Amino acid sequence: MTWPRDDAKLDRVRALMAEAELDALVVRAPDNVLYLTNFWGMKGYDACVFPREGEPVLITIEASEEDAARMAWTEDVRLIRGYDPEDPRPPLARTLDAAVAGARDYERVGLELSMGTQASDRMVGEPTTFTAAWFDAFPESADATPLLVRARAIKTEQEVERLRLANEIAASAMEHVRDRLRLGMKEAEAAALWQGFVHGEGTGWEGTVELALPFSLVWAGRGIKTFTATGDLPVVEGEPVLFEIWVCADGYWADHTKNLVVGELKPDYVELEAVLMGVYEAALDSIRPGESMPALDRQIREQLHDAGYPGQPTHPICHGVGARAHEPPYPHQAAGGEFAEGMVLAVEPGAYWPGGGGLRVEDNFLVTADGVEKLSAFPDGVVQCPT
């Protein structure tokens, strides 16, 4: 699907550029290229020169010409060769040449100098990295990352619509798995059920999604930990199966943690679920425009400590979601910041037992003037599978 140009988003970026006295941005992270041009590249051999005034330049490989013509908001698309018989350098070297040429007339240029992570391209399997040559080519550049973080933290109406689609796909995939999860099924088999639905049914979703990609970590019972790979542990009666799941729908993401159980939930998990849901609901009640981000982090961790889970969780309890599954803001007790209307957040408290087992709950929420709006229809807590 081709989305109409999101002028509200682009105007905000340009206003921040004027404030920072930047004449142009030169971006190469797939999520920032998508954010500024609506083009989601195949191999990460893409870049954008985004001026404060005038037409942006999108740079991509010749093989993506048709995709760029269909998706991109900018008409100035400059194609580089994926293979050049006279140039043995990798394609990214030619991307850099085109970016330097596209930015030549701008005096004050901003680059992603302090970017920590980036989203994947559409091919996913071989994420691209950029060498020192990319940064050396713009020796007088300023760091554009703080500007892009500020712009991306507040979502436009179109961005919220796109995030809703990703959330709908993620929730429907969980309903699909809920009806099919069986005792003895391996973690990897449960993950494949969820992933197959997302990719198969999410691609073409409601005639609005061109490509939906699934990402998951699935853990059963004692396999539930803060961070480990999906394995072959079986689904056990009365023990939850935790789905740490991401959907990427044409470059916009949903990030959830959902829990299913076959049979009656065991008493120790019933107790943990009650504790965690109380902490979760209190956290959601605390998120309002103007409220403190560090206070939320402290609140969740103090409540878990008081419930008998000191030091939990060992991962962030809240982060932004948009053109990446994890993006700023990251509320932290030792940092600053306030919540603002238009942010979309993943809220994810968790508590884990020594040796394995535990729970995490997570969904995506739009910050409104009155509080938060849940973007997924799938329930939180531990959801029982039909027998």
C-alpha positions, 0 to 999 in steps of 0.5 A, a space after each residue: 500500500 502507498 501511504 499519503 505523504 505525512 506532512 505533519 511528520 515532515 513539517 515537525 522534522 523541518 521545524 526541529 532542523 530550523 531550531 538546530 540550524 541544520 540545512 539537511 539530514 543525511 540518514 542511512 538507518 532503514 527506520 530513518 529512511 522509512 520515517 522520512 521517505 516512506 521507503 522500506 528498502 530490501 537490503 539496507 543499501 539505501 540513504 536519504 538526503 533530507 533538506 530543510 527546504 526543497 525536495 528530499 533525495 532517496 538513494 537505493 539500488 536499481 533493483 528497487 526502482 519499482 518499489 521506490 516508485 510505488 512507496 516513496 514520497 520523494 520524486 528524486 530517486 537516485 539509483 545505484 548499481 548493486 553490481 558494477 562491472 567497473 567498480 569492485 567496491 560493495 554497493 554501500 560505497 556507491 550509496 555513499 558517493 550518491 549521498 555526498 553528491 546529494 548533500 554537496 550544496 548544503 553547508 550544515 549537515 546532520 548525521 546519525 552519529 550517536 545512533 545505537 540500534 536500527 531496524 532491519 530492512 525487508 530482507 532481514 537476514 543480513 543487516 547492513 553496517 556502515 564503515 568509518 568512510 560514511 562518517 569521514 565523508 561528512 567531517 563537519 557534520 552535526 549529530 542528528 540523532 537527538 533531533 530524530 529522537 525528538 521528532 519520532 517520539 510523538 506520533 502523527 495520526 498516520 503513524 498511529 494508524 500504522 501502529 494499530 495495524 501491526 497491533 491488530 496482526 499481533 493480536 489476531 496471531 495470538 488468537 490463532 495460536 490460542 486455539 491450537 496450542 497443545 500439551 507437549 508442543 515444543 516452544 519452537 512449534 508454538 513460535 512457528 504457529 504464531 510466525 506463520 500467521 503473521 507472515 501469511 495472514 498479515 501480508 495483505 492485511 485488510 488490503 493495507 499491509 504490503 509486507 508483515 514480518 514476524 519476530 518472536 521468542 517463545 518460552 514454556 514453563 521453566 524456560 521463561 527467562 529474561 532473555 534466551 533463545 526459543 528452544 524445544 521445551 514442551 508445553 506443560 499443563 498448568 504452566 504458562 507459555 510466554 510469547 515475546 513477539 514483534 510484528 513489523 507491518 511495512 516498517 511500523 512495529 508492535 511489541 507485545 508479551 503475551 501468555 497462554 496456558 493449557 489447563 488450570 494455571 498452577 497456584 504459584 503462577 496464579 499468585 505471581 500473575 496477581 502481583 504482576 497485573 497489580 503493578 502493571 495496572 498501577 503503572 498504566 494509571 500513572 502515565 499521563 502527559 507531563 508525568 515523570 518518566 523516572 518516577 514510573 521506573 522507580 514505582 514499578 521496581 519498588 512495587 516488585 521489590 515490596 512484593 518479594 522480587 527485588 532487583 526485578 526486572 533486569 530489562 527496561 520496563 517501558 520504551 517507545 514503539 514506532 519505526 523500530 520495535 524499541 526506540 526512545 523514550 526509555 524511562 529510567 530512574 536515573 534519567 529525566 523526561 516527561 510523558 507527552 500526548 502522542 507517544 506510543 509506549 510498550 509497558 513491560 514489567 516482569 518477574 522471574 524465578 531463579 532457575 527458570 520460570 516467571 511472567 512478563 506482561 506487555 502491550 502497546 499504549 497511545 498516550 492521550 490527554 486523559 491517560 493511555 489507550 491500549 492498542 491491542 485487543 488481546 488480553 493481558 495476564 495469562 490467557 487460558 486456551 480452550 480445551 
